[in-house]
Amino acid sequence: MLQFAPYVLIGLVFYFLLFRPMQKQKKQQQEMIEQLKSGDSVVTTGGITGTVVSVDNDTIVLRVKPDNVKLQFARSAVTQLANTEGTK
């Protein structure tokens, strides 16, 4: 039994330092995607920043500047809400 104690300890360390924070981050990401609404500024996985125009079940439509082009993305392509407090 004592021979397996170091392996169990290493497993616990990996769980608390790697897997648990990743699960928490994934949960926060999913909550953010579910709460998207028209008017939110977002950044996609490709680095495109735009304003949400409409939200469907699996897709969103973003208005991208400077020409106000509308692009359709999968909801899962949104990585974060854009920080618009410092911009005009």
Phi and psi in radians as a Rosetta constraint file:
Dihedral C 1 N 2 CA 2 C 2 CIRCULARHARMONIC -1.183 0.35
Dihedral N 2 CA 2 C 2 N 3 CIRCULARHARMONIC -0.371 0.35
Dihedral C 2 N 3 CA 3 C 3 CIRCULARHARMONIC -1.214 0.35
Dihedral N 3 CA 3 C 3 N 4 CIRCULARHARMONIC -0.485 0.35
Dihedral C 3 N 4 CA 4 C 4 CIRCULARHARMONIC -1.612 0.35
Dihedral N 4 CA 4 C 4 N 5 CIRCULARHARMONIC -0.137 0.35
Dihedral C 4 N 5 CA 5 C 5 CIRCULARHARMONIC -1.023 0.35
Dihedral N 5 CA 5 C 5 N 6 CIRCULARHARMONIC -0.769 0.35
Dihedral C 5 N 6 CA 6 C 6 CIRCULARHARMONIC -1.086 0.35
Dihedral N 6 CA 6 C 6 N 7 CIRCULARHARMONIC -0.641 0.35
Dihedral C 6 N 7 CA 7 C 7 CIRCULARHARMONIC -1.192 0.35
Dihedral N 7 CA 7 C 7 N 8 CIRCULARHARMONIC -0.678 0.35
Dihedral C 7 N 8 CA 8 C 8 CIRCULARHARMONIC -1.156 0.35
Dihedral N 8 CA 8 C 8 N 9 CIRCULARHARMONIC -0.726 0.35
Dihedral C 8 N 9 CA 9 C 9 CIRCULARHARMONIC -1.089 0.35
Dihedral N 9 CA 9 C 9 N 10 CIRCULARHARMONIC -0.766 0.35
Dihedral C 9 N 10 CA 10 C 10 CIRCULARHARMONIC -1.093 0.35
Dihedral N 10 CA 10 C 10 N 11 CIRCULARHARMONIC -0.724 0.35
Dihedral C 10 N 11 CA 11 C 11 CIRCULARHARMONIC -1.071 0.35
Dihedral N 11 CA 11 C 11 N 12 CIRCULARHARMONIC -0.733 0.35
Dihedral C 11 N 12 CA 12 C 12 CIRCULARHARMONIC -1.144 0.35
Dihedral N 12 CA 12 C 12 N 13 CIRCULARHARMONIC -0.701 0.35
Dihedral C 12 N 13 CA 13 C 13 CIRCULARHARMONIC -1.097 0.35
Dihedral N 13 CA 13 C 13 N 14 CIRCULARHARMONIC -0.785 0.35
Dihedral C 13 N 14 CA 14 C 14 CIRCULARHARMONIC -1.074 0.35
Dihedral N 14 CA 14 C 14 N 15 CIRCULARHARMONIC -0.702 0.35
Dihedral C 14 N 15 CA 15 C 15 CIRCULARHARMONIC -1.099 0.35
Dihedral N 15 CA 15 C 15 N 16 CIRCULARHARMONIC -0.844 0.35
Dihedral C 15 N 16 CA 16 C 16 CIRCULARHARMONIC -1.356 0.35
Dihedral N 16 CA 16 C 16 N 17 CIRCULARHARMONIC -0.428 0.35
Dihedral C 16 N 17 CA 17 C 17 CIRCULARHARMONIC -1.686 0.35
Dihedral N 17 CA 17 C 17 N 18 CIRCULARHARMONIC -0.423 0.35
Dihedral C 17 N 18 CA 18 C 18 CIRCULARHARMONIC -2.063 0.35
Dihedral N 18 CA 18 C 18 N 19 CIRCULARHARMONIC -1.023 0.35
Dihedral C 18 N 19 CA 19 C 19 CIRCULARHARMONIC -1.265 0.35
Dihedral N 19 CA 19 C 19 N 20 CIRCULARHARMONIC -0.742 0.35
Dihedral C 19 N 20 CA 20 C 20 CIRCULARHARMONIC -1.133 0.35
Dihedral N 20 CA 20 C 20 N 21 CIRCULARHARMONIC -0.802 0.35
Dihedral C 20 N 21 CA 21 C 21 CIRCULARHARMONIC -1.101 0.35
Dihedral N 21 CA 21 C 21 N 22 CIRCULARHARMONIC -0.622 0.35
Dihedral C 21 N 22 CA 22 C 22 CIRCULARHARMONIC -1.144 0.35
Dihedral N 22 CA 22 C 22 N 23 CIRCULARHARMONIC -0.679 0.35
Dihedral C 22 N 23 CA 23 C 23 CIRCULARHARMONIC -1.158 0.35
Dihedral N 23 CA 23 C 23 N 24 CIRCULARHARMONIC -0.685 0.35
Dihedral C 23 N 24 CA 24 C 24 CIRCULARHARMONIC -1.136 0.35
Dihedral N 24 CA 24 C 24 N 25 CIRCULARHARMONIC -0.759 0.35
Dihedral C 24 N 25 CA 25 C 25 CIRCULARHARMONIC -1.134 0.35
Dihedral N 25 CA 25 C 25 N 26 CIRCULARHARMONIC -0.705 0.35
Dihedral C 25 N 26 CA 26 C 26 CIRCULARHARMONIC -1.114 0.35
Dihedral N 26 CA 26 C 26 N 27 CIRCULARHARMONIC -0.675 0.35
Dihedral C 26 N 27 CA 27 C 27 CIRCULARHARMONIC -1.149 0.35
Dihedral N 27 CA 27 C 27 N 28 CIRCULARHARMONIC -0.757 0.35
Dihedral C 27 N 28 CA 28 C 28 CIRCULARHARMONIC -1.106 0.35
Dihedral N 28 CA 28 C 28 N 29 CIRCULARHARMONIC -0.700 0.35
Dihedral C 28 N 29 CA 29 C 29 CIRCULARHARMONIC -1.088 0.35
Dihedral N 29 CA 29 C 29 N 30 CIRCULARHARMONIC -0.768 0.35
Dihedral C 29 N 30 CA 30 C 30 CIRCULARHARMONIC -1.130 0.35
Dihedral N 30 CA 30 C 30 N 31 CIRCULARHARMONIC -0.710 0.35
Dihedral C 30 N 31 CA 31 C 31 CIRCULARHARMONIC -1.115 0.35
Dihedral N 31 CA 31 C 31 N 32 CIRCULARHARMONIC -0.707 0.35
Dihedral C 31 N 32 CA 32 C 32 CIRCULARHARMONIC -1.118 0.35
Dihedral N 32 CA 32 C 32 N 33 CIRCULARHARMONIC -0.731 0.35
Dihedral C 32 N 33 CA 33 C 33 CIRCULARHARMONIC -1.141 0.35
Dihedral N 33 CA 33 C 33 N 34 CIRCULARHARMONIC -0.683 0.35
Dihedral C 33 N 34 CA 34 C 34 CIRCULARHARMONIC -1.196 0.35
Dihedral N 34 CA 34 C 34 N 35 CIRCULARHARMONIC -0.473 0.35
Dihedral C 34 N 35 CA 35 C 35 CIRCULARHARMONIC -1.658 0.35
Dihedral N 35 CA 35 C 35 N 36 CIRCULARHARMONIC 0.141 0.35
Dihedral C 35 N 36 CA 36 C 36 CIRCULARHARMONIC -1.101 0.35
Dihedral N 36 CA 36 C 36 N 37 CIRCULARHARMONIC 2.458 0.35
Dihedral C 36 N 37 CA 37 C 37 CIRCULARHARMONIC -2.490 0.35
Dihedral N 37 CA 37 C 37 N 38 CIRCULARHARMONIC 2.895 0.35
Dihedral C 37 N 38 CA 38 C 38 CIRCULARHARMONIC -1.057 0.35
Dihedral N 38 CA 38 C 38 N 39 CIRCULARHARMONIC 2.357 0.35
Dihedral C 38 N 39 CA 39 C 39 CIRCULARHARMONIC 1.773 0.35
Dihedral N 39 CA 39 C 39 N 40 CIRCULARHARMONIC -0.270 0.35
Dihedral C 39 N 40 CA 40 C 40 CIRCULARHARMONIC -1.263 0.35
Dihedral N 40 CA 40 C 40 N 41 CIRCULARHARMONIC 2.439 0.35
Dihedral C 40 N 41 CA 41 C 41 CIRCULARHARMONIC -1.641 0.35
Dihedral N 41 CA 41 C 41 N 42 CIRCULARHARMONIC 2.253 0.35
Dihedral C 41 N 42 CA 42 C 42 CIRCULARHARMONIC -2.332 0.35
Dihedral N 42 CA 42 C 42 N 43 CIRCULARHARMONIC 2.861 0.35
Dihedral C 42 N 43 CA 43 C 43 CIRCULARHARMONIC -2.108 0.35
Dihedral N 43 CA 43 C 43 N 44 CIRCULARHARMONIC 2.332 0.35
Dihedral C 43 N 44 CA 44 C 44 CIRCULARHARMONIC -1.611 0.35
Dihedral N 44 CA 44 C 44 N 45 CIRCULARHARMONIC 3.052 0.35
Dihedral C 44 N 45 CA 45 C 45 CIRCULARHARMONIC -1.116 0.35
Dihedral N 45 CA 45 C 45 N 46 CIRCULARHARMONIC -0.461 0.35
Dihedral C 45 N 46 CA 46 C 46 CIRCULARHARMONIC -1.474 0.35
Dihedral N 46 CA 46 C 46 N 47 CIRCULARHARMONIC -0.017 0.35
Dihedral C 46 N 47 CA 47 C 47 CIRCULARHARMONIC 1.557 0.35
Dihedral N 47 CA 47 C 47 N 48 CIRCULARHARMONIC 0.150 0.35
Dihedral C 47 N 48 CA 48 C 48 CIRCULARHARMONIC -1.420 0.35
Dihedral N 48 CA 48 C 48 N 49 CIRCULARHARMONIC 2.235 0.35
Dihedral C 48 N 49 CA 49 C 49 CIRCULARHARMONIC -1.824 0.35
Dihedral N 49 CA 49 C 49 N 50 CIRCULARHARMONIC 2.308 0.35
Dihedral C 49 N 50 CA 50 C 50 CIRCULARHARMONIC -2.772 0.35
Dihedral N 50 CA 50 C 50 N 51 CIRCULARHARMONIC 3.092 0.35
Dihedral C 50 N 51 CA 51 C 51 CIRCULARHARMONIC -1.882 0.35
Dihedral N 51 CA 51 C 51 N 52 CIRCULARHARMONIC 2.319 0.35
Dihedral C 51 N 52 CA 52 C 52 CIRCULARHARMONIC -1.202 0.35
Dihedral N 52 CA 52 C 52 N 53 CIRCULARHARMONIC 2.209 0.35
Dihedral C 52 N 53 CA 53 C 53 CIRCULARHARMONIC -1.712 0.35
Dihedral N 53 CA 53 C 53 N 54 CIRCULARHARMONIC -0.805 0.35
Dihedral C 53 N 54 CA 54 C 54 CIRCULARHARMONIC -2.566 0.35
Dihedral N 54 CA 54 C 54 N 55 CIRCULARHARMONIC 2.708 0.35
Dihedral C 54 N 55 CA 55 C 55 CIRCULARHARMONIC -2.225 0.35
Dihedral N 55 CA 55 C 55 N 56 CIRCULARHARMONIC 2.177 0.35
Dihedral C 55 N 56 CA 56 C 56 CIRCULARHARMONIC -1.920 0.35
Dihedral N 56 CA 56 C 56 N 57 CIRCULARHARMONIC -2.955 0.35
Dihedral C 56 N 57 CA 57 C 57 CIRCULARHARMONIC -1.027 0.35
Dihedral N 57 CA 57 C 57 N 58 CIRCULARHARMONIC -0.982 0.35
Dihedral C 57 N 58 CA 58 C 58 CIRCULARHARMONIC -1.966 0.35
Dihedral N 58 CA 58 C 58 N 59 CIRCULARHARMONIC -0.120 0.35
Dihedral C 58 N 59 CA 59 C 59 CIRCULARHARMONIC -2.239 0.35
Dihedral N 59 CA 59 C 59 N 60 CIRCULARHARMONIC 2.779 0.35
Dihedral C 59 N 60 CA 60 C 60 CIRCULARHARMONIC -2.309 0.35
Dihedral N 60 CA 60 C 60 N 61 CIRCULARHARMONIC 2.703 0.35
Dihedral C 60 N 61 CA 61 C 61 CIRCULARHARMONIC -1.980 0.35
Dihedral N 61 CA 61 C 61 N 62 CIRCULARHARMONIC 2.204 0.35
Dihedral C 61 N 62 CA 62 C 62 CIRCULARHARMONIC -1.917 0.35
Dihedral N 62 CA 62 C 62 N 63 CIRCULARHARMONIC 2.470 0.35
Dihedral C 62 N 63 CA 63 C 63 CIRCULARHARMONIC -1.704 0.35
Dihedral N 63 CA 63 C 63 N 64 CIRCULARHARMONIC 2.119 0.35
Dihedral C 63 N 64 CA 64 C 64 CIRCULARHARMONIC -1.929 0.35
Dihedral N 64 CA 64 C 64 N 65 CIRCULARHARMONIC 2.288 0.35
Dihedral C 64 N 65 CA 65 C 65 CIRCULARHARMONIC -1.423 0.35
Dihedral N 65 CA 65 C 65 N 66 CIRCULARHARMONIC 2.794 0.35
Dihedral C 65 N 66 CA 66 C 66 CIRCULARHARMONIC -1.610 0.35
Dihedral N 66 CA 66 C 66 N 67 CIRCULARHARMONIC -0.244 0.35
Dihedral C 66 N 67 CA 67 C 67 CIRCULARHARMONIC -1.692 0.35
Dihedral N 67 CA 67 C 67 N 68 CIRCULARHARMONIC 0.168 0.35
Dihedral C 67 N 68 CA 68 C 68 CIRCULARHARMONIC 0.949 0.35
Dihedral N 68 CA 68 C 68 N 69 CIRCULARHARMONIC 0.716 0.35
Dihedral C 68 N 69 CA 69 C 69 CIRCULARHARMONIC -1.276 0.35
Dihedral N 69 CA 69 C 69 N 70 CIRCULARHARMONIC 2.403 0.35
Dihedral C 69 N 70 CA 70 C 70 CIRCULARHARMONIC -1.748 0.35
Dihedral N 70 CA 70 C 70 N 71 CIRCULARHARMONIC 2.222 0.35
Dihedral C 70 N 71 CA 71 C 71 CIRCULARHARMONIC -2.149 0.35
Dihedral N 71 CA 71 C 71 N 72 CIRCULARHARMONIC 2.491 0.35
Dihedral C 71 N 72 CA 72 C 72 CIRCULARHARMONIC -1.777 0.35
Dihedral N 72 CA 72 C 72 N 73 CIRCULARHARMONIC 2.313 0.35
Dihedral C 72 N 73 CA 73 C 73 CIRCULARHARMONIC -2.274 0.35
Dihedral N 73 CA 73 C 73 N 74 CIRCULARHARMONIC 2.764 0.35
Dihedral C 73 N 74 CA 74 C 74 CIRCULARHARMONIC -1.257 0.35
Dihedral N 74 CA 74 C 74 N 75 CIRCULARHARMONIC 2.535 0.35
Dihedral C 74 N 75 CA 75 C 75 CIRCULARHARMONIC -1.012 0.35
Dihedral N 75 CA 75 C 75 N 76 CIRCULARHARMONIC -0.605 0.35
Dihedral C 75 N 76 CA 76 C 76 CIRCULARHARMONIC -1.209 0.35
Dihedral N 76 CA 76 C 76 N 77 CIRCULARHARMONIC -0.199 0.35
Dihedral C 76 N 77 CA 77 C 77 CIRCULARHARMONIC -1.336 0.35
Dihedral N 77 CA 77 C 77 N 78 CIRCULARHARMONIC -0.229 0.35
Dihedral C 77 N 78 CA 78 C 78 CIRCULARHARMONIC -1.387 0.35
Dihedral N 78 CA 78 C 78 N 79 CIRCULARHARMONIC 2.192 0.35
Dihedral C 78 N 79 CA 79 C 79 CIRCULARHARMONIC -1.748 0.35
Dihedral N 79 CA 79 C 79 N 80 CIRCULARHARMONIC -0.588 0.35
Dihedral C 79 N 80 CA 80 C 80 CIRCULARHARMONIC -2.813 0.35
Dihedral N 80 CA 80 C 80 N 81 CIRCULARHARMONIC 2.835 0.35
Dihedral C 80 N 81 CA 81 C 81 CIRCULARHARMONIC -1.408 0.35
Dihedral N 81 CA 81 C 81 N 82 CIRCULARHARMONIC 2.380 0.35
Dihedral C 81 N 82 CA 82 C 82 CIRCULARHARMONIC -1.362 0.35
Dihedral N 82 CA 82 C 82 N 83 CIRCULARHARMONIC 2.531 0.35
Dihedral C 82 N 83 CA 83 C 83 CIRCULARHARMONIC -1.467 0.35
Dihedral N 83 CA 83 C 83 N 84 CIRCULARHARMONIC 1.873 0.35
Dihedral C 83 N 84 CA 84 C 84 CIRCULARHARMONIC -1.882 0.35
Dihedral N 84 CA 84 C 84 N 85 CIRCULARHARMONIC 0.124 0.35
Dihedral C 84 N 85 CA 85 C 85 CIRCULARHARMONIC -1.199 0.35
Dihedral N 85 CA 85 C 85 N 86 CIRCULARHARMONIC -0.611 0.35
Dihedral C 85 N 86 CA 86 C 86 CIRCULARHARMONIC -1.591 0.35
Dihedral N 86 CA 86 C 86 N 87 CIRCULARHARMONIC -0.078 0.35
Dihedral C 86 N 87 CA 87 C 87 CIRCULARHARMONIC -1.797 0.35
Dihedral N 87 CA 87 C 87 N 88 CIRCULARHARMONIC 2.781 0.35
